[in-house]
Amino acid sequence: MIDSFCRIEALSKSGICIHLHCFEYNRPQQKHLETLCQEVNYYPRKTGFLQQLSFNPYIVSSRDSDRLLTNLLRDDYPILFDGLHTTFLIDNPALINRKKYVRLHNIEHRYYQNLKKNERNTFARLFFLIESLRLKRYEPVLRKADLLFTISKGDQEYYRSQFQRSELILPFHPFNKAESLTGAGKYILFHGDLSVNENASFAERLIKEVFSRVPFKSIIAGRNPDHRLSSRASEYENITFISNPDNKYMGRLIRDAHINIVTATATTGFNIKLLMVLFSGRHCIANSAITKDTGLVQLCHSADSTDDMIKMIYYIMDQSFNTEMLKEREVVLSELYNNQSCAKKISELIFTD
């Protein structure tokens, strides 16, 4: 969602007139979008049991809408599908003469395989398995697109090998420049959506294998955690657990930490959390899965095992985050992850293609 919203904002600032079509799902309508777009249209998702019986992936079939097709046919503007999950209409005969582009956030069938790997619930594991198979079967529909916009180098290599026409558009984000505080913080932070099993599993490992073995104050913060996770953290005096912090509080936790830990188990897509930490936090410990092909390895302290993390924590806790480190971040981040440069590239590719 961060990439999508910040892309809309950057395209709007660059002078692109946007007619936005959104499917509503567990989020309120965003009035701010109306200040960025010529018009904003909302559609309900079809989330009933029958959608599960489709040969198409559930995330795609649940976004079928006759009203959306009618609205798209009111003009002949290029269409940018935001994610594979929004492409139900991409091969509709009524749109055969339209310019069509797809922003890809992941190699979706691999992403669902990874969700299955980290899921404990049997029924959820079965859903992720079936959805992964359906996504792999459905993926050739992307040949109907004039061009694919991939979010990472790894994804670009994959999609170019499958469909040839793809361009790398790095993720959009809410930062104008690196705003990290110099000096030292007083704690180590891991944050994430703890309702996602990958994040919850890693948080549990951190408690057991890292934070419980160091004398430094450590914080785990995130959305919708399982009660077992907070109970596990409460067994240790140096570990604080914060449930459901709002965005402002979360931003303050990231900014004030001495070390932020960010990890991933899969190398597809791009984890925006890495950018959040580098733009606004101090030291960052990251594993190779999350930094691969990002151009950001030099800004992070690498650790691929819990033992490596412990060694790195002891090393970094004695180091202040200084102005030289901040300047290096400013140079690298402004060069590689510049919203307006990415918006300009999208505009040129769509309107001069």
C-alpha positions, 0 to 999 in steps of 0.5 A, spaced: 500 500 500 505 504 501 508 503 494 501 504 491 499 511 495 506 514 494 506 512 487 499 516 486 502 522 489 509 522 485 505 521 479 500 527 481 505 532 482 509 530 476 502 533 472 499 526 470 491 526 471 489 520 474 482 516 474 483 512 480 479 505 481 480 502 488 477 495 490 475 496 498 477 491 503 478 492 510 480 499 509 476 506 509 476 510 503 481 515 503 479 522 502 486 525 501 486 521 494 481 525 492 486 531 492 491 527 488 486 524 482 481 527 477 476 522 480 476 516 485 471 510 484 470 504 489 468 497 488 466 492 493 470 485 492 467 479 491 469 475 497 464 469 497 465 462 497 464 461 490 470 465 488 474 460 491 471 455 486 474 459 480 480 456 476 483 463 477 486 465 483 482 468 489 485 474 489 484 476 482 477 473 481 474 477 487 476 483 483 471 482 478 467 488 476 462 490 471 461 497 473 469 497 473 469 495 466 463 500 464 467 506 467 474 504 463 470 504 457 468 511 458 475 513 455 481 511 451 486 513 457 492 508 458 491 503 464 495 501 469 494 495 473 496 495 480 499 488 482 497 482 478 491 481 483 487 487 479 488 484 472 481 480 471 480 485 466 486 485 462 484 480 457 477 482 456 476 483 449 473 490 450 480 493 452 483 489 446 486 496 443 487 499 450 495 501 452 495 496 458 501 496 464 502 492 470 505 494 476 508 488 479 509 487 487 512 480 487 513 474 484 506 472 486 506 464 486 513 464 490 510 469 495 504 464 496 509 458 497 513 462 502 506 464 506 505 456 506 511 455 508 511 459 514 503 458 516 501 453 521 494 452 520 492 446 516 486 450 512 490 456 511 496 452 508 492 448 503 489 455 501 496 458 500 498 452 496 492 452 492 492 459 490 500 459 489 498 453 483 492 458 481 497 464 480 502 460 476 497 457 472 494 464 471 501 468 470 501 468 462 495 473 462 501 478 463 502 477 456 496 482 454 500 487 458 504 492 453 509 493 459 511 490 466 513 495 471 517 490 476 519 493 483 526 489 484 532 487 480 530 479 482 523 480 479 525 484 473 530 478 471 524 473 472 519 477 468 524 478 463 525 471 462 518 469 462 515 475 458 521 479 455 518 486 456 519 489 463 522 495 466 525 496 473 521 501 477 524 501 484 519 502 490 515 509 492 516 511 499 514 517 504 520 520 505 524 526 501 530 525 504 534 521 510 532 523 516 536 519 521 538 522 528 545 522 529 548 519 536 546 513 540 539 510 542 538 506 548 534 500 545 534 495 539 527 494 535 524 489 531 517 491 528 512 488 523 505 486 522 505 480 527 499 477 524 503 475 518 506 468 520 513 470 517 514 476 522 511 472 528 515 466 527 522 471 526 520 475 532 519 468 536 526 466 534 529 473 536 526 473 543 529 466 544 535 466 540 537 473 540 534 478 545 534 473 551 542 472 550 544 480 550 543 485 556 541 490 552 533 493 552 530 490 546 523 492 543 518 488 539 512 492 536 507 490 531 500 489 529 495 484 531 500 479 535 498 472 538 498 472 545 503 467 546 508 472 543 507 477 548 507 472 553 514 469 551 517 476 551 514 478 558 519 472 561 525 477 560 526 483 563 530 486 557 524 485 552 518 490 551 512 488 547 508 493 544 502 491 541 498 495 535 502 502 535 499 507 531 503 510 525 506 516 529 508 512 535 511 507 530 515 512 527 518 514 533 520 507 535 524 507 529 527 513 529 529 513 537 532 506 536 540 505 536 539 498 532 533 496 527 533 489 525 530 487 518 529 481 515 526 477 510 525 469 508 524 470 501 528 474 495 522 476 491 519 483 491 521 489 495 520 489 503 519 497 504 520 496 511 528 496 509 527 503 506 523 506 512 529 504 517 534 507 513 531 513 511 529 514 519 533 510 523 540 509 525 544 502 525 540 497 521 542 489 521 539 486 515 540 479 512 542 478 505 535 476 503 532 483 504 538 487 501 539 482 495 539 487 489 537 493 492 544 497 492 543 498 500 548 493 502 553 498 504 548 501 508 546 495 513 550 491 517 549 484 515 547 478 519 544 471 516 544 467 523 542 469 530 549 468 532 551 473 527 546 478 529 548 477 537 556 479 535 553 485 530 549 487 536 555 487 541 559 491 536 554 496 534 552 498 541 559 501 542 558 505 535 554 512 535 551 513 528 555 519 526 554 525 520 559 521 515 554 515 516 548 520 515 551 523 509 553 516 505 545 514 506 543 521 503 547 520 497 545 513 496 538 513 497 537 520 493 540 517 487 537 510 487 530 511 491 527 518 488 520 518 487 520 523 482 525 520 478 521 513 478 515 517 476 518 521 471 520 514 468 513 511 468 510 517 465 516 517 459 514 509 458 507 510 458 506 516 454 512 515 449 511 508 448 
